Amino acid sequence: MQISGKFAALAEGWRDAAVLVVGDALLDGWLCGAPVRLSREAPVPVIALDATREVCGGAANTAANFAALGGRTTLVGAVGDDDAGARLRTCVWDAGVADRLVTAVGRRTVTKRRVVADGYVLVRFDDGDTGPLSPVAAETLLRRLEETLGTEPRPDAVVVCDHGSGTLGPRVRELLAARRLDLPLFAVDAHDLAPWASTGPDLVTPNRAEAARVLGRVSDREAPGFDRERDRGQLLRRTGAAVVAVTLDAEGSAVLSLDGETVATAAPPAPVAHAAGAGGAYLAGFVLARLAGAGLADSADVAQRCASMAIRGVGTAVVPEGLGLPERVI
């Protein structure tokens, strides 16, 4: 896919940026096919599978998006000592991401498997351990994170992906808070942003439901739609962030900042089966654009373009690698 103009100029500016992603690395599985008849055992369709694949999910998907956009990306997280963990490592390596994953003995790697028929997700199976890491694994992860933060070249950006799967405990937040002044750009994508407010992120990217949680609502249904002017103050204050980018699926995104600037982006319609992982593409585009010196509006535009390009087919979204830019010369 070829790109041009301002996007291409920014992409050249962020090339080779060093990005550290830390968080819940998941394995996503996709079983795709066509319904051929109803089962005799139950009133459910029989799916004739024609494609089965496994890809990076969670923090690993976000890291894959950074790598696809040209960032030198390192992933710190944890996997179990099981076959799923080994397969996830292979996915990470194939994505061009530096593997600093900890192997947690006795832990089952979190997997999410979806069955898709004619482009529609019929069911999702979640498996794996989501409780806190064992003390040994947690200590190893903390040490690995500290080592990676101190390794040259130092990260230009640190991105947290907290999906509530047990990888990130209070000590990780304490370490990042203590090193906060050493982090040029710090972004957080978390199902629950409240524990991360004390770290003072530069950027947070909640979806609609996560923003509703920050605002103290049981769900976004309590306040139909998203009102930038009504909600901006509480979102900024309660997340402790300089910029809050709320991703709104087909409605694009609403970007709010402490300096009063607000930006809205538009998104093309896409089937649900195409949208998984789009948040990782959005986050990667936003962070890299900021590293390239883009302002808020241009960063939001790049982020939305990346998310829109990532959802080109069924599966966990990753932007097209390289986006048509010239090959890196080594």
C-alpha positions as CSV (number, residue, x, y, z in Angstrom):
1,M,0.0,0.0,0.0
2,Q,1.5,3.3,-1.1
3,I,1.2,6.5,1.0
4,S,2.3,10.0,0.3
5,G,2.4,13.5,1.6
6,K,2.4,14.4,5.3
7,F,1.9,10.8,6.4
8,A,5.0,9.7,4.5
9,A,7.0,12.6,5.9
10,L,6.1,11.7,9.4
11,A,6.7,8.0,8.8
12,E,10.3,8.9,7.8
13,G,10.6,11.0,11.0
14,W,9.7,8.1,13.3
15,R,11.7,5.4,11.4
16,D,13.9,3.4,13.8
17,A,12.3,5.0,16.9
18,A,12.9,2.7,19.9
19,V,9.7,1.6,21.5
20,L,9.3,-0.5,24.6
21,V,5.9,-2.2,25.0
22,V,5.1,-3.9,28.4
23,G,2.0,-5.7,29.3
24,D,-0.3,-8.7,28.7
25,A,0.8,-10.7,25.7
26,L,-2.0,-12.9,24.4
27,L,-2.3,-15.4,21.6
28,D,-5.2,-14.8,19.2
29,G,-6.6,-17.7,17.2
30,W,-8.9,-17.4,14.2
31,L,-10.8,-20.3,12.7
32,C,-12.5,-19.1,9.5
33,G,-14.9,-20.9,7.1
34,A,-18.4,-21.1,5.7
35,P,-21.6,-22.6,7.2
36,V,-22.6,-25.6,5.2
37,R,-25.6,-26.9,7.1
38,L,-27.3,-27.2,10.5
39,S,-25.9,-29.8,12.9
40,R,-28.0,-32.8,13.7
41,E,-26.8,-32.7,17.4
42,A,-28.1,-29.1,18.0
43,P,-29.6,-26.2,16.1
44,V,-26.1,-24.7,15.3
45,P,-24.3,-24.3,12.0
46,V,-21.6,-26.7,10.9
47,I,-18.6,-24.6,9.7
48,A,-16.3,-26.0,7.1
49,L,-13.0,-24.5,8.0
50,D,-10.8,-23.1,5.2
51,A,-8.3,-21.1,7.2
52,T,-6.9,-21.4,10.7
53,R,-4.2,-19.1,12.0
54,E,-2.6,-17.7,15.2
55,V,-1.3,-14.2,15.7
56,C,-0.1,-11.7,18.3
57,G,-2.8,-10.5,20.6
58,G,-3.0,-7.9,23.4
59,A,0.4,-6.2,24.1
60,A,2.0,-8.5,21.5
61,N,-0.4,-7.1,18.9
62,T,0.4,-3.5,19.8
63,A,4.1,-4.3,19.6
64,A,3.5,-5.9,16.2
65,N,1.9,-2.7,15.0
66,F,4.8,-0.6,16.1
67,A,7.2,-2.9,14.3
68,A,5.1,-2.9,11.1
69,L,5.3,0.9,11.1
70,G,9.1,0.8,11.3
71,G,9.7,1.2,15.0
72,R,12.4,-0.8,16.7
73,T,10.2,-2.6,19.1
74,T,10.8,-4.6,22.3
75,L,8.1,-6.5,24.2
76,V,8.3,-7.2,27.9
77,G,5.6,-9.5,29.3
78,A,5.0,-13.1,30.3
79,V,3.9,-16.3,28.7
80,G,3.3,-19.7,30.2
81,D,5.6,-22.7,29.8
82,D,3.1,-24.4,27.5
83,D,2.6,-24.9,23.8
84,A,0.6,-21.7,23.4
85,G,3.4,-19.7,25.0
86,A,5.9,-21.2,22.5
87,R,3.6,-20.4,19.6
88,L,3.1,-16.9,20.8
89,R,6.9,-16.4,21.0
90,T,7.0,-17.5,17.3
91,C,4.4,-15.0,16.4
92,V,6.3,-12.2,18.2
93,W,9.6,-13.1,16.4
94,D,7.8,-13.3,13.0
95,A,6.4,-9.8,13.7
96,G,10.0,-8.5,14.0
97,V,9.6,-7.7,17.7
98,A,12.5,-8.2,20.1
99,D,11.4,-10.8,22.7
100,R,12.0,-10.0,26.3
101,L,9.1,-12.2,27.5
102,V,9.4,-14.1,30.8
103,T,8.4,-17.8,30.9
104,A,6.2,-18.3,33.9
105,V,6.5,-21.9,35.1
106,G,3.1,-23.6,35.6
107,R,1.1,-20.8,34.0
108,R,-1.2,-21.2,31.0
109,T,-0.8,-18.6,28.3
110,V,-3.9,-16.5,27.7
111,T,-5.5,-17.4,24.4
112,K,-8.5,-16.0,22.6
113,R,-9.9,-18.1,19.8
114,R,-12.7,-16.9,17.5
115,V,-14.8,-18.9,15.0
116,V,-15.8,-16.8,12.0
117,A,-18.3,-17.8,9.4
118,D,-18.7,-15.7,6.2
119,G,-17.1,-12.8,8.0
120,Y,-19.2,-13.0,11.2
121,V,-17.8,-14.0,14.6
122,L,-20.0,-16.8,15.9
123,V,-18.2,-17.5,19.2
124,R,-15.0,-16.7,21.1
125,F,-13.2,-19.1,23.5
126,D,-10.9,-17.6,26.1
127,D,-8.4,-19.8,28.0
128,G,-5.4,-19.3,30.2
129,D,-4.4,-18.0,33.6
130,T,-5.3,-14.3,34.4
131,G,-4.3,-14.2,38.0
132,P,-1.2,-12.4,39.3
133,L,2.1,-13.8,38.2
134,S,3.9,-16.1,40.7
135,P,6.4,-14.2,42.9
136,V,9.4,-15.6,41.0
137,A,7.9,-14.7,37.6
138,A,6.9,-11.2,38.8
139,E,10.4,-10.5,40.1
140,T,12.0,-11.7,36.9
141,L,9.6,-9.5,34.8
142,L,10.4,-6.5,37.0
143,R,14.1,-7.1,36.6
144,R,13.8,-7.5,32.9
145,L,11.8,-4.3,32.6
146,E,14.4,-2.4,34.5
147,E,17.2,-3.8,32.4
148,T,15.4,-2.9,29.2
149,L,14.7,0.6,30.3
150,G,18.4,1.0,30.9
151,T,19.7,-0.6,27.7
152,E,21.1,1.5,24.9
153,P,19.5,2.8,22.9
154,R,17.1,4.0,25.6
155,P,13.4,3.8,24.6
156,D,12.0,6.8,22.9
157,A,8.6,5.7,24.1
158,V,7.3,3.3,26.7
159,V,3.8,1.9,26.1
160,V,1.8,-0.1,28.7
161,C,-0.9,-2.5,27.6
162,D,-2.9,-3.6,30.7
163,H,-5.6,-6.0,29.6
164,G,-6.2,-7.3,33.2
165,S,-4.5,-10.6,32.5
166,G,-2.2,-10.5,35.5
167,T,1.1,-9.5,34.0
168,L,1.3,-6.0,35.5
169,G,1.2,-5.6,39.3
170,P,1.7,-2.7,41.6
171,R,5.5,-3.0,41.5
172,V,5.5,-2.4,37.8
173,R,3.5,0.8,38.2
174,E,5.9,1.9,41.0
175,L,8.9,1.3,38.9
176,L,7.5,3.2,35.9
177,A,6.4,6.1,38.2
178,A,9.9,6.3,39.7
179,R,11.4,6.4,36.2
180,R,8.8,8.7,34.8
181,L,11.1,11.6,34.2
182,D,13.4,9.4,32.2
183,L,10.6,8.4,29.8
184,P,10.4,10.8,26.8
185,L,6.9,9.6,25.9
186,F,4.7,7.4,28.1
187,A,1.4,5.9,26.9
188,V,-1.1,3.7,28.6
189,D,-3.8,1.4,27.1
190,A,-5.6,-0.2,30.0
191,H,-9.0,-1.7,30.6
192,D,-8.9,0.0,34.0
193,L,-7.0,3.3,33.8
194,A,-7.5,4.4,37.5
195,P,-4.5,2.5,38.9
196,W,-2.2,4.2,36.2
197,A,-3.3,7.8,36.9
198,S,-0.5,8.2,39.5
199,T,2.1,7.6,36.7
200,G,1.0,10.7,34.8
201,P,0.8,9.3,31.3
202,D,1.4,11.5,28.3
203,L,-1.3,9.6,26.4
204,V,-4.1,7.2,27.3
205,T,-6.4,5.5,24.7
206,P,-9.6,4.1,26.3
207,N,-12.4,2.8,24.2
208,R,-15.9,3.9,24.8
209,A,-16.6,1.3,27.6
210,E,-13.2,2.1,29.3
211,A,-13.9,5.8,29.2
212,A,-17.3,5.1,30.8
213,R,-15.6,3.2,33.6
214,V,-13.3,6.2,34.2
215,L,-16.3,8.4,34.4
216,G,-17.9,6.2,37.0
217,R,-20.6,4.9,34.8
218,V,-21.6,1.2,34.8
219,S,-21.5,1.4,31.0
220,D,-21.6,3.9,28.2
221,R,-25.3,3.2,27.9
222,E,-25.9,5.4,30.9
223,A,-25.0,8.4,28.8
224,P,-25.7,7.8,25.1
225,G,-23.0,9.1,22.8
226,F,-19.7,10.7,23.9
227,D,-19.7,14.4,24.7
228,R,-16.2,15.9,24.4
229,E,-17.1,19.1,26.2
230,R,-19.1,17.4,29.0
231,D,-16.6,14.6,29.7
232,R,-13.2,16.1,28.9
233,G,-12.4,17.6,32.4
234,Q,-13.2,14.4,34.3
235,L,-11.4,12.2,31.9
236,L,-8.2,14.2,32.0
237,R,-8.3,14.6,35.8
238,R,-9.2,11.0,36.6
239,T,-6.6,9.5,34.2
240,G,-3.8,11.9,35.1
241,A,-3.0,12.1,31.4
242,A,-2.0,15.0,29.2
243,V,-3.9,13.6,26.3
244,V,-7.0,11.3,26.3
245,A,-7.9,9.7,22.9
246,V,-11.2,7.9,23.2
247,T,-11.6,5.4,20.4
248,L,-15.2,5.2,19.3
249,D,-15.3,2.3,16.7
250,A,-17.2,3.4,13.7
251,E,-17.5,7.0,15.0
252,G,-13.7,7.5,14.9
253,S,-12.1,9.0,18.0
254,A,-12.4,12.0,20.3
255,V,-9.0,13.4,21.4
256,L,-8.8,15.7,24.4
257,S,-5.8,17.5,25.9
258,L,-4.9,19.5,29.0
259,D,-4.2,22.6,26.9
260,G,-7.8,22.7,25.8
261,E,-7.3,21.4,22.2
262,T,-9.8,18.8,21.1
263,V,-9.8,16.8,17.9
264,A,-12.3,14.5,16.3
265,T,-11.5,11.8,13.7
266,A,-13.8,9.8,11.4
267,A,-13.5,6.1,10.7
268,P,-14.8,4.0,7.7
269,P,-17.4,1.4,8.6
270,A,-16.0,-2.1,9.2
271,P,-17.4,-5.5,10.2
272,V,-16.8,-6.5,13.8
273,A,-14.6,-9.4,12.6
274,H,-12.2,-6.9,11.1
275,A,-11.9,-4.6,14.2
276,A,-10.1,-6.8,16.7
277,G,-6.8,-5.2,17.5
278,A,-7.6,-1.9,15.8
279,G,-6.8,-0.1,19.1
280,G,-3.2,-1.3,18.9
281,A,-2.8,0.1,15.4
282,Y,-4.4,3.4,16.6
283,L,-2.1,3.6,19.6
284,A,1.1,2.8,17.6
285,G,0.3,5.5,15.0
286,F,-0.4,8.1,17.6
287,V,2.7,7.5,19.6
288,L,5.0,7.3,16.5
289,A,3.5,10.5,15.1
290,R,4.2,12.3,18.4
291,L,7.8,11.0,18.3
292,A,8.1,12.4,14.8
293,G,7.1,15.9,16.1
294,A,3.5,15.9,14.9
295,G,0.9,18.0,16.7
296,L,-2.3,16.7,18.2
297,A,-4.4,16.9,15.1
298,D,-1.9,15.3,12.8
299,S,-1.1,12.6,15.4
300,A,-4.8,11.8,15.7
301,D,-5.1,11.7,11.9
302,V,-2.2,9.3,11.6
303,A,-3.6,7.1,14.3
304,Q,-7.0,6.9,12.7
305,R,-5.4,6.1,9.3
306,C,-3.3,3.3,10.8
307,A,-6.4,1.8,12.5
308,S,-8.4,2.1,9.2
309,M,-5.6,0.4,7.2
310,A,-5.2,-2.3,9.8
311,I,-8.9,-3.5,9.6
312,R,-8.6,-4.5,6.0
313,G,-9.5,-8.2,6.6
314,V,-10.7,-10.7,9.1
315,G,-8.4,-11.2,12.0
316,T,-6.4,-9.3,14.7
317,A,-5.6,-6.0,13.1
318,V,-2.0,-5.1,12.1
319,V,-1.1,-2.2,9.7
320,P,0.4,-3.2,6.4
321,E,4.2,-3.6,7.0
322,G,6.2,-0.7,5.8
323,L,3.2,1.2,4.3
324,G,5.0,1.4,1.0
325,L,8.0,3.3,2.3
326,P,11.5,2.6,0.9
327,E,13.3,-0.4,2.5
328,R,15.5,0.5,5.5
329,V,19.1,0.7,4.6
330,I,21.4,-1.0,7.1
